Amino acid sequence: MNNFYQEKTARPWTISDAFALSPLRGVVRLSGMWLWMILCYVAVRAATVVFFFSRPLRRRICRKIARTWLMGMPPLLGLRIHVYGCRPKPPYLLVANHISWVDFIVMNLICDCRCVAMAEMKDMAILGPLVTALEAIYVRRVREDVPRVKQTILDSIHRGRNILLAPEGTISPGRTVLRFHASLLQPAIDSRKPVHYASITFRNPPACPPASETVLYGPDPYYIPDDEEVNNLELWGPQRTFLGHVFRLVSLPYHEAHVRFCEEPMTGEHRVELANSLQRAVKKIFTPLD
């Protein structure tokens, strides 16, 4: 097991540790996170102007700045990353389940992929240019955009780039792995590329609220519960503002992301069969949130 950004402490956290300094911890981390994002955003914008004469050079510089931004985020979030198993050897196509916006930071940090991200991220202030600098493949949630995204993924595969997909197509409450949508797996079929898979889950210190109450941010309007599940609000917990959610998360002493990689990739002749097989495989190695 590989561990990243772990705090140097030999004793377990107690209840007094967890809550006595929470407000101060939250203010310091949240302020540092925003200052770090603004600094990296300004650097990306400056690089865009300075290296306007060379698009390839501008892309490399901006990507390096965005990767530096990612590397600085875990300490500011109080995030520890644990990796189980071996990461695929590049170039690869990787799929994983999707629980939280924190997934984006964790998976991009440890995998260095071109990830498929919702198009709304592109227009976000400050964050949008940083995600774009990582060369994210933006997708709109409409059927008409699927051919363009599939072709972009296929072109990236042919150029030897790493690709990261979350085939669930939405964040989930972290109780199970939702059905995988098959459409964006077609490039794997066309290129005869094996698909690697991984699962991600989160844990909090024993004296703190569970990850289901802190890491999750919802309810997600795109999530539809199965018949056997309880209603949406009960799954996602109480409604809250995003700023309040982030403040509560960074006020924790720390929280952990656990990423487990598969041993062998999968191949398939039909995208639906491949999607179903991958979903079952990820579900098998997935640990639900507390």
C-alpha positions as CSV (number, residue, x, y, z in Angstrom):
1,M,0.0,0.0,0.0
2,N,1.3,3.5,-0.9
3,N,0.4,6.4,1.3
4,F,0.5,10.1,0.2
5,Y,0.4,13.3,2.3
6,Q,0.0,11.6,5.7
7,E,0.3,13.7,8.8
8,K,3.2,12.8,11.1
9,T,1.5,11.6,14.3
10,A,1.9,8.4,16.2
11,R,-1.2,8.7,18.5
12,P,-4.9,8.3,17.6
13,W,-7.1,11.4,17.4
14,T,-9.4,11.9,20.4
15,I,-12.8,13.7,20.5
16,S,-11.1,16.8,21.9
17,D,-8.5,16.7,19.2
18,A,-11.2,16.4,16.5
19,F,-13.4,19.3,17.6
20,A,-11.4,21.8,19.7
21,L,-9.5,23.3,16.8
22,S,-12.0,22.6,14.1
23,P,-13.1,26.3,13.4
24,L,-9.5,27.6,13.3
25,R,-8.4,24.6,11.2
26,G,-11.2,25.2,8.8
27,V,-10.5,28.9,8.3
28,V,-6.8,28.3,7.8
29,R,-7.2,25.5,5.3
30,L,-10.0,27.1,3.4
31,S,-8.1,30.4,3.1
32,G,-4.9,28.6,2.0
33,M,-6.9,26.5,-0.5
34,W,-8.4,29.6,-2.2
35,L,-5.1,31.5,-2.1
36,W,-3.3,28.5,-3.7
37,M,-6.0,28.2,-6.4
38,I,-5.8,31.9,-7.2
39,L,-2.0,31.8,-7.4
40,C,-2.1,28.9,-9.8
41,Y,-4.9,30.4,-11.8
42,V,-2.8,33.6,-12.3
43,A,0.2,31.5,-13.3
44,V,-1.9,29.7,-15.9
45,R,-3.2,33.0,-17.3
46,A,0.3,34.5,-17.4
47,A,1.7,31.4,-19.2
48,T,-1.1,31.7,-21.7
49,V,0.0,35.3,-22.5
50,V,3.7,34.7,-22.4
51,F,3.7,31.6,-24.5
52,F,1.0,32.6,-27.0
53,F,3.5,32.1,-29.9
54,S,3.7,28.3,-29.3
55,R,0.6,26.3,-28.6
56,P,2.4,23.1,-27.7
57,L,4.8,24.9,-25.3
58,R,1.9,26.8,-23.8
59,R,0.0,23.5,-23.3
60,R,2.9,21.9,-21.6
61,I,3.6,24.8,-19.3
62,C,0.0,25.2,-18.3
63,R,-0.4,21.5,-17.7
64,K,2.7,21.6,-15.4
65,I,1.2,24.5,-13.4
66,A,-2.1,22.7,-13.1
67,R,-0.3,19.5,-11.9
68,T,1.5,21.6,-9.3
69,W,-1.9,22.9,-8.2
70,L,-3.1,19.4,-7.7
71,M,-0.1,18.4,-5.7
72,G,-0.7,21.2,-3.3
73,M,-4.3,20.5,-2.7
74,P,-4.3,17.4,-0.4
75,P,-2.5,19.1,2.5
76,L,-4.8,22.1,2.2
77,L,-7.9,19.8,2.2
78,G,-6.5,17.6,5.0
79,L,-6.6,14.7,2.6
80,R,-4.5,11.5,2.9
81,I,-4.4,9.3,-0.1
82,H,-3.9,5.5,0.2
83,V,-3.3,3.4,-3.0
84,Y,-3.7,-0.3,-3.1
85,G,-2.4,-2.4,-5.9
86,C,-0.4,-1.3,-8.9
87,R,-1.3,1.6,-11.1
88,P,-1.5,0.7,-14.8
89,K,1.5,1.2,-16.9
90,P,1.0,4.1,-19.4
91,P,-0.6,4.5,-21.8
92,Y,-3.9,3.2,-20.4
93,L,-7.7,3.6,-20.3
94,L,-9.0,3.6,-16.7
95,V,-12.5,3.6,-15.3
96,A,-13.5,4.2,-11.7
97,N,-16.6,4.8,-9.6
98,H,-17.5,8.4,-8.7
99,I,-18.5,9.6,-5.2
100,S,-17.4,13.2,-4.7
101,W,-15.8,16.2,-6.3
102,V,-12.7,15.2,-4.3
103,D,-12.4,12.2,-6.7
104,F,-11.2,14.5,-9.4
105,I,-8.3,15.7,-7.3
106,V,-7.4,12.2,-6.0
107,M,-7.6,10.4,-9.3
108,N,-5.9,13.0,-11.4
109,L,-3.1,13.4,-8.9
110,I,-2.2,9.7,-8.8
111,C,-2.9,8.9,-12.4
112,D,-2.0,11.9,-14.5
113,C,-4.8,11.3,-17.1
114,R,-6.9,13.2,-19.5
115,C,-10.2,12.8,-17.6
116,V,-13.7,13.1,-18.9
117,A,-15.4,15.9,-17.0
118,M,-18.8,17.7,-17.1
119,A,-18.8,20.7,-19.4
120,E,-20.0,23.0,-16.6
121,M,-16.5,22.8,-15.0
122,K,-15.1,24.7,-18.0
123,D,-17.0,27.9,-17.1
124,M,-16.3,27.9,-13.4
125,A,-14.3,30.9,-12.2
126,I,-10.7,30.2,-11.3
127,L,-11.2,26.4,-11.3
128,G,-12.2,26.2,-15.0
129,P,-8.9,27.3,-16.4
130,L,-7.0,25.0,-14.1
131,V,-9.1,22.0,-15.1
132,T,-8.8,23.0,-18.8
133,A,-5.0,23.2,-18.3
134,L,-5.1,19.5,-17.3
135,E,-6.6,18.9,-20.8
136,A,-9.8,17.5,-19.5
137,I,-12.2,16.2,-22.1
138,Y,-15.5,18.1,-21.5
139,V,-18.8,16.4,-22.1
140,R,-22.3,17.9,-22.1
141,R,-25.1,15.7,-20.8
142,V,-26.8,15.5,-24.2
143,R,-26.9,12.7,-26.7
144,E,-25.7,14.9,-29.5
145,D,-22.3,15.5,-27.8
146,V,-21.4,11.8,-27.4
147,P,-19.9,11.3,-30.9
148,R,-17.5,14.3,-30.4
149,V,-16.4,13.0,-27.0
150,K,-15.9,9.5,-28.3
151,Q,-13.8,10.7,-31.2
152,T,-11.7,12.9,-28.8
153,I,-11.1,9.9,-26.5
154,L,-10.2,7.7,-29.5
155,D,-7.7,10.3,-30.9
156,S,-6.1,10.6,-27.4
157,I,-5.7,6.8,-27.2
158,H,-4.0,6.8,-30.6
159,R,-1.6,9.5,-29.4
160,G,-0.7,7.4,-26.3
161,R,-2.5,9.4,-23.7
162,N,-3.9,8.1,-20.4
163,I,-7.7,8.4,-20.2
164,L,-9.8,8.4,-17.1
165,L,-13.6,7.8,-17.2
166,A,-16.3,7.6,-14.5
167,P,-18.9,5.6,-16.5
168,E,-21.6,6.1,-13.8
169,G,-22.0,9.6,-15.3
170,T,-22.8,11.2,-12.0
171,I,-21.7,11.2,-8.4
172,S,-23.4,8.6,-6.1
173,P,-24.2,8.5,-2.4
174,G,-21.3,6.0,-2.0
175,R,-23.4,3.0,-0.9
176,T,-22.9,1.0,-4.1
177,V,-21.6,1.4,-7.6
178,L,-24.2,2.5,-10.0
179,R,-24.8,1.2,-13.5
180,F,-22.0,2.0,-16.0
181,H,-23.1,3.8,-19.2
182,A,-21.6,2.1,-22.2
183,S,-21.4,4.9,-24.8
184,L,-18.0,6.3,-23.9
185,L,-16.5,2.8,-23.8
186,Q,-16.8,2.4,-27.5
187,P,-13.3,3.9,-28.2
188,A,-11.9,1.0,-26.2
189,I,-13.7,-1.4,-28.5
190,D,-12.7,0.4,-31.6
191,S,-9.0,0.6,-30.6
192,R,-9.0,-2.9,-29.0
193,K,-7.6,-1.2,-25.9
194,P,-7.9,-3.2,-22.6
195,V,-9.7,-1.2,-19.9
196,H,-8.2,-1.0,-16.4
197,Y,-10.5,-0.3,-13.4
198,A,-10.3,1.0,-9.9
199,S,-12.5,1.9,-6.9
200,I,-12.4,4.9,-4.6
201,T,-13.9,5.4,-1.2
202,F,-13.4,7.7,1.8
203,R,-12.9,7.3,5.5
204,N,-12.8,9.8,8.4
205,P,-11.0,9.6,11.8
206,P,-12.9,7.6,14.5
207,A,-13.8,10.6,16.6
208,C,-15.3,12.5,13.6
209,P,-18.6,12.4,11.7
210,P,-18.6,9.6,9.0
211,A,-17.5,10.3,5.4
212,S,-21.2,10.0,4.3
213,E,-21.9,13.2,6.2
214,T,-18.8,15.2,5.2
215,V,-17.3,14.0,1.9
216,L,-20.7,13.7,0.1
217,Y,-22.3,16.9,-1.3
218,G,-25.8,16.5,-2.6
219,P,-28.5,15.7,-3.4
220,D,-27.4,15.2,-7.0
221,P,-30.3,16.1,-9.4
222,Y,-29.0,13.5,-11.8
223,Y,-29.2,10.6,-9.3
224,I,-32.3,8.4,-9.4
225,P,-32.5,5.8,-6.5
226,D,-33.3,2.2,-7.2
227,D,-36.6,0.8,-6.0
228,E,-34.9,-0.9,-3.1
229,E,-33.3,2.3,-1.8
230,V,-34.7,5.0,0.4
231,N,-35.5,8.5,-0.9
232,N,-32.9,10.9,-2.3
233,L,-32.7,13.2,0.7
234,E,-32.1,10.3,3.1
235,L,-29.3,9.0,0.9
236,W,-27.6,12.3,0.6
237,G,-28.2,13.7,4.1
238,P,-29.3,17.3,4.9
239,Q,-29.2,20.0,2.2
240,R,-26.4,22.5,2.7
241,T,-24.5,25.1,0.8
242,F,-21.3,24.1,-1.0
243,L,-19.2,26.5,1.0
244,G,-20.6,25.1,4.2
245,H,-19.9,21.6,3.0
246,V,-16.3,22.4,2.1
247,F,-15.7,24.2,5.4
248,R,-17.0,21.2,7.4
249,L,-14.8,18.9,5.3
250,V,-11.5,20.9,5.8
251,S,-12.3,21.4,9.5
252,L,-11.7,17.7,10.0
253,P,-8.3,16.7,11.4
254,Y,-7.9,14.7,8.2
255,H,-9.9,12.5,5.9
256,E,-8.7,9.6,3.8
257,A,-9.2,8.5,0.2
258,H,-8.7,4.8,-0.5
259,V,-8.0,3.9,-4.1
260,R,-7.8,0.2,-5.1
261,F,-6.6,-0.8,-8.6
262,C,-7.4,-4.0,-10.3
263,E,-4.9,-6.7,-11.1
264,E,-5.8,-7.3,-14.7
265,P,-7.6,-5.1,-17.3
266,M,-10.7,-6.2,-19.2
267,T,-11.4,-6.4,-22.9
268,G,-14.7,-6.9,-24.8
269,E,-16.3,-7.1,-28.1
270,H,-19.5,-5.2,-27.2
271,R,-19.6,-2.0,-25.2
272,V,-22.7,-2.9,-23.1
273,E,-21.2,-6.2,-22.1
274,L,-17.9,-4.5,-21.3
275,A,-19.6,-1.8,-19.2
276,N,-21.6,-4.4,-17.3
277,S,-18.5,-6.5,-16.6
278,L,-16.5,-3.4,-15.5
279,Q,-19.4,-2.3,-13.2
280,R,-19.5,-5.7,-11.5
281,A,-15.7,-5.8,-11.1
282,V,-15.5,-2.3,-9.6
283,K,-18.4,-3.1,-7.3
284,K,-16.6,-6.2,-6.1
285,I,-13.5,-4.2,-4.9
286,F,-15.5,-1.2,-3.7
287,T,-16.0,-0.5,0.0
288,P,-19.2,1.6,0.8
289,L,-19.0,4.8,2.8
290,D,-19.7,4.7,6.5
